[in-house]
Amino acid sequence: MKRVFTLAAALLSALGLYAQEVISTKSTTMVLEAEKGHELRILYYGTKLSDEEIASLKDAGYRTQRAYPAYGLINTEEAALAVTHSDGNMTLQLQVSDINEDTWEGGKLITITSKDTHYPFVVKSVYKTYDEQDMIGTWTEITNGEKKPVVLTRYFSGVLPVRVDDVYVSHLYGTWANEGRVCTEPLTRGYKLIKNLDGTRNSHTSHAEVMISLDGKPQENSGRVIGAALCWPGNYELAFHTTDEDFHHFLAGICPDNAAYTLESKETFVTPELALTYSEQGLSGVSRNYHHWGRKYKLAHGDKERKILLNSWEGVYFDINEPGMAQMMEDIASMGGELFVMDDGWFGDKYPRLVDNSSLGDWVVDKNKLPHGIGWLVKTASEKGVKFGIWIEPEMANSVSELYEKHPEWVIKASNRDIVTGRGGTQLVLDMSNPAVQDYVVKIVDDIMGENPDIDYIKWDANMPFSAHGSQYLKNQSHLHIEYWRGFVNACDRIRAKYPDLTIQCCASGGGRANWGALPWFDEFWVSDNTDALQRIYMQWGTSYFFPAMAMAAHISATPNHTVFRTTSLKYRIDVAMSARLGMEIQPKNMTEEEKALCRNAISEYKMIRPIVQFGDIYRLVSPYDDHGFASMMHVASDKQKAVFYWWKIANFYDEHFPRVRMAGLDPEKQYTIKELNRIDLKPLPYEGKSFTGKFLMENGLEIPATNEPEYSKKTDWSSRVLYLEAK
Ligand code: GLA
């Protein structure tokens, strides 16, 4: 029956009568209506449908919506595309002219070409399926076939109508040291706008990703949820527009504010990819789709384990010197770590980097601090048994630097205005739109790597927004927000082509570049400059909505915490950091032998669970945002043989009564043996070494004591558990 139907559909399609374009992945279906001579429309996105069900959508009363509304002739809807033709006309009338279906290794590439009815102006709507990951990437390719330039005033990547119902949207917001906070709210009538205007760091204030829950208040492991992630590292706009009708209209793309783009004759503008996914397994289901897809297609080395490192920043800040670095290398090696990263403060000749008010741009070693150069550090690290990594901030300069003295024309600056400075009162952003700056950025990495090919890791930072709108290179100032990133991509592509094995961390004042548009050249990102374990639970929870644990750098740091001044127990700090890419950011010299022993043990246990944390599937269980006094989540290996369960108390009161936590993602038939990791209690938990079926653990769960019970003098007001589950 199915075959007959498919043949009939193919025949009708060949005759040009059957206009439905079905885009499907393993468990999802999107149906477009791409009738030649008509505007491209979308009929359906969600649960996978059979051919028969697709054919009966119209009979079920489903109505199409505009798939890429262009401004001009229907103006009551938010436009995805708006232009001014060279003759001043501001309208578009796009009609489908061609449909092309191709395959690539992960799925299909469907291109629907629409042409304007009057002007030689062409828009290709591309849909790329990532079949296994249930992802559909969509973008547009806009070509000006006119003789003169056309100005694009809006150029979104894609549009998705969402049927009005009990719909909720979850998105991330925050600021420096408070990144990745979850906001969940009902989608009501009117406008909901999520956008970013920083210029260089687009995930501090809000994120370019959302989840749209279709079945009321979102649940972690059940319910239908759509995910949308705009893969663009610059300013973005994600908009929901709902008038008194049946659909919320969702649009996502580059933020058009102050960024009108003049498209020259014959030029094509390609909008960034909007990655859409859908799951019936709740928010965590959508997260798993993003994690699978990100690890396979978007993240550098998504199939390789991340090293356990010590970063020098919170340990010594700018106080870099050879004995100090060697001691830190020795200490991290002795605890079982694998990498040492020297952070800010190592460079500058004429202007040594003593604090944050000089030297960015002068990437030569400060001989007063490090007389034997970087080579000595790399060699010493190797002797101690760890790899070596180094911090740079290549897109930036200080006005107090040799670079600025030589190339004042390289910085972002508006004409007829003074420079506007940032951090330290002297920081400036280099103009990545300038090819000379791109060459210079590549050369920074080339010089460091050329002299020291054994460097294993680079922390690439970016600590300033565009505080002035102005390129001293570009003719058209409104192209800055586009050309900066084209330049960034050019430099990153060249660096990656030359150094494919290098690990590169994406850092931008903490978590300012947690975005799928920035990450393809990077292995991981720094989640936040705030390393306080309690606040990290909230931030890492939100960040895990869209990014996999292997990409989320989480470091054990000192107490009182340097940002919030909270004192948490070392076990608590370890238990939180172990749920992502574990590292340390502390002066080991100041740790007691007992603390070092706890970390040594944690590092060795993390090595055992590392493949589960870094390649497994996330199941978030109890959200810290729901105020139950604790939070809990799991990572489960893809074959369900092993899992890690985390439980963190987030408020401390006497005589508390917490519910059991029902686990998720296990194989109901398998028998799992429980082992507590990072144990500090005098007595083992009652279930230590015992086995339970996955069914029991998922239907009932284990009793987690409200407090840790070490010897009396070691009790603290913090409690947490990490349990390792292994199936027989
Ligand atoms: C930023 C980063 C920090 C650290 C400092 C160094 O703030 O987020 O981790 O590298 O810069 O100046």
Boltz pocket constraint, residues with backbone or C-beta under 6 A from the ligand:
constraints:
  - pocket:
      binder: B
      contacts: [[A, 313], [A, 343], [A, 344], [A, 356], [A, 391], [A, 461], [A, 463], [A, 507], [A, 508], [A, 509], [A, 510], [A, 526], [A, 529]]
      max_distance: 6.0
